[in-house]
Amino acid sequence: MLKLEELKKRVRKLTSRAGIAKMELHGLTEDLPRGWSEVTSVAEKAARAFAALQAAKRELAAAENSKWEARFRNI
């Protein structure tokens, strides 16, 4: 049970980080052509944040599924 709570907390944290990265990229693109040289690095940062979030969500879903499967096996 503790693992599920830790995973949920991690997903919330990564969701926040991904949202911030998305807003940084959005803000940068609105100021184009100024700051065009930063677009690649900011986009890569956003991509890494969303990749980490997606992986954490998959891990959480797998943990939740195994929890439910274990409950149904015990019935």
N, C-alpha and C positions, 0 to 999 in steps of 0.2 A: 504494500500500500504506500509505503514511503517513497518508493521509486516513482509511482504514478504522480505523486504530489511534486516531486523534484522535476519530473519531466514537464508537468504543466507549468511550473514556475519558469523553467527554461524556455518553453514555447512563448510565454508571455514576454519574457525579456527579449527574445529574438524578434518577436513581432514588433516590439517598440524600436529596436535597432533598425530593422528593415524599413519601418515607416519613416524614421529619421533619415536614413540613407536615400529613400525615395524622394523625400521633400528636398534634400540637398541637391539631388540631380535635377529635379523639377525647377528649383530656383535658379540653378546654373543655366539651364537651357532657356529660361525666360530672359536671361541677360545676354544671350548671344547677339552679336558675335564676340562681345567681351567675354573673356574667360574660356574661350574655345579650347585652349590648350589643356584645361583641367578636366574636360568632359570625359576623356578616356579613364582617368584614374578614379573619378567620382562614380562613373558607371560600373567600373570593375568592383569598387567597394560595395555598391548597391547589389550587384550580382552575387557577390560572396555572401552578403547578409541574407538575401533571399534563398540562396542555396542552403545555408545553414538552417534557416527557418524551415524549409521544406523537409530537410533530413530529420529535424527534431519532431516535426509533425508526424512523419512516418513512424518514427520510433515510438512516439506517444500512442499512435493508433495501434501499433503492434502490441504494445504493453496492455492497452485497454482490451484488445481482442483476446489476448491470452488470459486475462483476468476473467472475462466472461466465459471463455471455454472451460477454464478450471472450475468455475461455479457449476456449469451444466454437467460436467463429468461427475460431480459429487452428488447429483440429484438421484 
